Amino acid sequence: MIYTYAQIVEGLVHNVLLADSNHDIFAGDSNYVRIDNLDPIPQIAWKYDGETFSSPDAPPVYDQIYARISQYQKSVVPLLTDIYVQNTINGITLQQSDQLFDDYSDVIMRLSQGAFPSALYRLSQKTPGGFVTQDMIDQWTEIIKSHM
């Protein structure tokens, strides 16, 4: 396995280095921070405050928001799969599923775009009706929150 590290000099990424698992010479050295698990991957000249990285071109808040939205977008397929599984467990038929797409298209569209907070807001505005119970709405809400 290859690890990517940022060499930190005076609060800036000075260099980006690779190390394989057999020769992980940077582990434990406070001047090097592992970055291969970050999205986006920090580059040379990025700022590092001891906890977070930020691009020199954008204020830190931009990078934090960007990372959160990227996280939501990467969770879309697993989240929708979890909801579809729960719907199947709840015994929703093909006809009911089709009706859900009509009645909840605003929520589904927001989820498919990774707009989880907006989807939660729309879902909170829905009232139980027909075959949809408050328990089902609560289950969907918890599934969405678990992916945030």
C-alpha positions as MATLAB code, in Angstrom:
seq = 'MIYTYAQIVEGLVHNVLLADSNHDIFAGDSNYVRIDNLDPIPQIAWKYDGETFSSPDAPPVYDQIYARISQYQKSVVPLLTDIYVQNTINGITLQQSDQLFDDYSDVIMRLSQGAFPSALYRLSQKTPGGFVTQDMIDQWTEIIKSHM';
ca = [
       0.000    0.000    0.000;
       1.198    3.497   -0.816;
       0.666    6.345    1.648;
       0.692   10.034    0.750;
       2.108   12.559    3.220;
       2.269   16.328    3.302;
       5.526   17.734    4.631;
       4.573   20.722    6.791;
       6.962   23.666    7.130;
       5.785   26.740    9.042;
       2.110   25.881    8.593;
       2.275   25.251    4.843;
       2.491   22.112    2.716;
       6.101   22.239    1.565;
       6.142   18.924   -0.278;
       3.897   15.923   -1.014;
       5.653   12.588   -0.580;
       4.829    8.923   -1.055;
       5.816    6.018    1.179;
       4.974    2.350    0.860;
       3.727    0.326    3.797;
       7.069   -1.478    4.222;
       9.063    1.743    4.454;
       6.608    4.140    6.052;
       9.353    6.507    7.217;
       7.017    9.445    7.836;
       4.672    7.798   10.347;
       4.920    9.398   13.771;
       6.881   12.441   12.565;
       4.914   15.604   13.410;
       6.320   17.403   10.353;
       4.489   14.936    8.098;
       0.723   14.467    7.939;
      -0.931   11.597    6.092;
      -3.233   13.034    3.423;
      -4.255   10.154    1.119;
      -7.512    9.774    3.063;
      -8.557   13.424    2.501;
     -10.781   14.841   -0.207;
      -9.619   16.990   -1.797;
      -5.964   15.980   -1.379;
      -3.932   18.977   -0.155;
      -1.266   20.282   -2.500;
       1.946   22.279   -2.135;
       1.322   25.746   -0.618;
      -1.887   24.706    1.136;
      -2.222   25.958    4.703;
      -2.254   23.575    7.668;
      -3.359   24.763   11.111;
      -2.545   21.559   12.947;
      -5.964   20.017   12.266;
      -7.265   21.051    8.859;
      -5.894   21.925    5.450;
      -7.108   24.813    3.331;
      -6.372   25.857   -0.203;
      -4.423   29.105   -0.633;
      -7.027   30.181   -3.202;
     -10.058   29.804   -0.974;
     -10.956   30.681    2.582;
     -10.973   27.679    4.953;
     -14.748   27.730    5.206;
     -15.011   27.061    1.447;
     -12.830   23.961    1.757;
     -14.879   22.673    4.687;
     -18.168   23.161    2.857;
     -16.737   21.626   -0.321;
     -15.549   18.570    1.615;
     -18.958   18.129    3.289;
     -20.860   18.368    0.003;
     -18.418   15.915   -1.606;
     -19.007   13.526    1.295;
     -22.778   13.756    0.786;
     -22.453   13.142   -2.951;
     -20.308   10.052   -2.364;
     -22.986    8.711    0.014;
     -25.891    9.046   -2.438;
     -25.944    5.472   -3.787;
     -25.510    3.741   -0.399;
     -28.134    6.031    1.155;
     -30.726    5.417   -1.548;
     -29.964    1.692   -1.397;
     -30.582    1.714    2.368;
     -33.910    3.480    1.833;
     -34.936    1.031   -0.908;
     -34.020   -1.920    1.326;
     -36.051   -0.462    4.211;
     -39.005    0.090    1.875;
     -38.791   -3.550    0.776;
     -38.630   -4.697    4.401;
     -41.702   -2.551    5.082;
     -43.515   -4.496    2.348;
     -43.933   -1.687   -0.146;
     -45.315   -3.064   -3.406;
     -44.297   -2.053   -6.913;
     -47.408    0.114   -7.223;
     -46.702    1.785   -3.872;
     -43.076    2.345   -4.880;
     -44.269    4.045   -8.044;
     -46.572    6.236   -5.950;
     -43.649    7.105   -3.623;
     -41.656    8.385   -6.593;
     -44.561   10.657   -7.509;
     -45.317   11.869   -3.976;
     -41.705   12.188   -2.789;
     -39.931   13.183   -6.014;
     -38.826   16.454   -4.406;
     -37.108   14.544   -1.591;
     -35.649   11.887   -3.904;
     -34.268   14.518   -6.290;
     -32.518   16.318   -3.431;
     -31.095   13.056   -2.113;
     -29.834   12.056   -5.560;
     -27.986   15.382   -5.779;
     -26.420   15.022   -2.329;
     -28.496   17.847   -0.869;
     -29.202   15.938    2.344;
     -30.123   18.889    4.623;
     -32.612   20.167    2.046;
     -34.039   16.664    1.592;
     -34.461   16.326    5.355;
     -36.277   19.655    5.450;
     -38.652   18.590    2.659;
     -39.211   15.222    4.325;
     -40.063   16.957    7.604;
     -42.788   18.875    5.760;
     -44.490   15.658    4.600;
     -47.470   14.243    6.458;
     -48.381   10.574    6.617;
     -51.047    9.500    4.198;
     -52.219    6.467    2.287;
     -49.767    3.647    2.926;
     -47.021    6.024    4.192;
     -46.930    6.089    7.989;
     -45.105    8.444   10.347;
     -42.922    5.471   11.316;
     -41.802    5.131    7.683;
     -41.016    8.840    7.432;
     -39.054    8.572   10.695;
     -37.115    5.572    9.329;
     -36.194    7.480    6.176;
     -35.134   10.467    8.268;
     -32.838    8.305   10.394;
     -31.323    6.647    7.318;
     -30.530   10.053    5.818;
     -29.035   11.304    9.090;
     -26.881    8.174    9.362;
     -25.227    9.087    6.032;
     -24.473   12.678    7.028;
];
